[in-house]
Amino acid sequence: MKKIFTLALLSLASSLLLQAADPVLIGRRGCGYAIENTAEAYHEGARRGYKIMEAHVRATADSVFVTSHDGKTDRLGGHMKVANSTLDSLRAERYTQVRDSGRYEGSTICTVEEFLDICAANSVKPLLHLKTLSKNTKDCGFLSHLVDLVDSKGLADSCIILTSEPDYIDYLMKNHPRVKLQYQADTKWQEMFDWAKARKLDVQIRADLVDAECVKRYHDVGAKVNIWTVNTPEDYQRYKDYGVDYIVTDYLLP
């Protein structure tokens, strides 16, 4: 009986500790104090103290991995399609972006290699957010090149790869089982729950789709929950109370 009581107390203590833990903040596209997904955003995010930073991953026409959320550069003042352009041609563009923290100009596209170098130099964990890089999502050979790049920077044990593509997840699990993965579930989180559970995947879900029951459901099967995007102290506190494990944010909170 004493042993059972002790175990119950330990279980309760562990539960309370989990509830009290602060979510780990992830710098969204670097941070909100520079043009998104650029070297300047990553340097500034590291300087401000992010322990994890996100980079969206695309590939150029000459097979260089770059950090870009959109397939085109129009939103940042460019005029190119990333997949149809060489790195040199993309480098010729200068970007502009207005954010809550101000107006930023003059940055160029950043390579994934440069992003990883910044992370390694500043002891920041990289989160590589893979966009859909081909209409044929079963064509996944390029993922091995990306994993090799991460390995070459000594970041294999700290890097997280996030994607909404189940085919990418299955390829990486089969061919690179060491890689830490997160599945971007969003509106499919209930539909894909059993699929993610079977693969023991952590998940990312859009913040407005998450409540305490959602978080508990994933925690009950040993999965962590990453939400995006939270930018106010009030929302931070609410999701912290839900017990989320990671929060993607432009600005360090609370």
N, C-alpha and C positions, 0 to 999 in steps of 0.2 A: 504493500500500500504506500509506504514511504517513497519507494522508487517511482511509482506512478504519479504521486503528488509532485515530486521533484521534476519529473519530465513535463508535467502540466505547467509548472511555473516557468520552466525554460522556454516552453512553447509560447506562453503568454508574453514573456519578456522579448522573445524574438519578434513576435507580432507587433508589440508596441514600438520596438526599435525601427521596424520597417515603416510603420506609420509616421514616425517622427523624422525619418530621413528626408533631407532636402533633395529634390530632383536635381539631376546633373544637367547643367545648362549647355546647350549646343549652339554655337554661333551660326546663325542662319546665313548661308552663302558667305561665310566669313564673319561679318558683323554689319551693323546698320550705320557705320560711320565712314563708309567709303563706297565706291561702286561695287555692287555685288559680284561675287565670284572672281575678284581680281586679286593680284598680289597685295595691293594696298589694303584690301579688306581683310586678308588673312594676317598680314603683319599687325594691323590695328587690333584685330580680334585677339591675337596672341598677347599683344601688349596690355590689353584691358583685362586679361585673365581667364579667357575661355579655356577649359580643359579639353573640349572637343570642338572641332569646327567642321561644318558641312561644305562639301564641294559637289556641284552637279557635274556629271561627267558626260562628255560627248567626244566624238572623234572627227578629225579633219579629213579632207580628201587625201592627204598624204599620211594618214594613219597615225596622227599624233593625238593623244588624249589631252583634251582641254577642259577647262571648267566654265561651263555655260549652261544656264537654266533653259534658255530658249534655243530652238533650232535655228533661228535667225537672229541677227544682231540689231534689228530695227529698233527695238524698244530702248536700246542704249545709244541710239544715234548712228548705228552702222547701217549697212545695206547688203550684208552677205548672208548666205546660208552656210552654216558651219560645215556640214557634211560635204558640201560641194567646193569648199575653199581650202587652199593650203594654209599652213600656219603662217608663212611669210606674208601672204595677202591679208590674213586676219590681223596680223601684228601692225599693219599699216593703218588700221582704223583706230580712232581715239574716241573713247566712250564718254557719255555724260549721263548723269542720273540725279534726279531730285528725290531726296528721301526726307523723312521727318527730321533728321539731324542736320539737313542742309543740302546744298547743291555741290556735286562733285564732278570734276572734269579731268580728262587727260589720260585716264588709265587705258591699258590695252588688255587683250585677252591673256589669260594665264594658263599655263600648261599644268596638267596634273603632277608632273614631275616637280615643277616649281612649288606647287602647293604642298607636296609631301616634304620637300626640303625645308619649307617654312615650319611645318609641323614638327619635323625631327629636330630642328634647331631650337625650338621653343618648348619641347616636351609636351606638345599638344597631340591628342589622338585625332586622326583623320576619320571622318565619316564620308565615304564616297557614295554619292547618291546617283546611281546609274539611271540615265534616261533610256528610253527604248531606242537602241542604236541601229536597228534593222527591222524591216517589216517582217522578216523571217526570224522570229524570236528563238527558234531552235538552232540558228546559226550562232553558236556561242564561243567559238574558238578564240575570239578576241579577248575574252575574259581571262584566259590564261596569261596573255601578255600583260594585262592590267595587274594581275596577282604577282607576276614576276617583277613588275616595276615596284610594287609595294614592298616585296621581299628585298629588293636591291637597296632600299632605303632603310632597312632594319626596322620596319614598322608592321611586320606580319602579325605580331602579338597584340598590337594596339588598334589596328585599323578595323573599322566596321564598314561593310558594304551593304547598302540599302537599295532595294529595288522593288518595283511593283510587278515585275515580270516573273511568274512562276517558273518559266523555263530557265531563266538565269539562276534562280535559286537552286533548282535541281541540278544544273550543270556544276555549279560551284560546290554543292554538297558532295557530289560524286567525285569530282576531279581535284578539289582543293578543300578537303574536310577541315583544315585548320582555320579557314577563314571565318571570322565572326560575321553573322548575317542578321539583317532585319528585313522583314517583309512589310512593304507599305500597303496596308490593308484598306484604309480609309472607308469608303462606303461599303466595301465588301467584307468588313471585318467579321460580321456574323456568318455570312455565306462561306467564308474561307477559314472559319475558326478551326474546324476539325483538320483541315489540310495543314494549317500552321502548327497545330498541336502535335500532329504526327511527326512533323519535322523538328519539333522543339525549337521553334523560331520565336525570337522577340519580334514585336510588331511596332510599326508607326501608324498612327491614326490621326486624322485631322481633328483639331481640338474640339470643334463644335459637335462632333459625333461621339465624344467620350463623356461618360458619367462614372460614378463610383462603382456601379454594378459591372460595367464593361471592364474596368481595371481589375476588379476582384475576380472576374471570370478568367482573365489571363493569368493573374497571379496564382490562382488555384491550380493551374497546370504548369507552374514554374516559369512562365514567360514574363518578360519585362515589357513595359508600355512606354513608347516614345510619342509625344504629341507635338503638333505644329499648328500654327505659330502663335505664341503667347507673348504679348508685349506690354501688359499692364500689371502692376503689383496686385490688383484685385483678382485678376484671372490667375496669376501665378499662385496666390494663396488657395484659391478654390481647387485648382488641379493638384496642388501639393496635398491638400486635404483628401482628395480622391486616392492619393497614393501613387501617382504616376512616377515613373523612374527617370525619364528624360523629358526635357522641354526644349524645343527649338525656338530660339528667340533672336531678334535683332539687337536687343539691348540687355545687358546684364541686369537681372532682377534678383530679389525684389527691390 
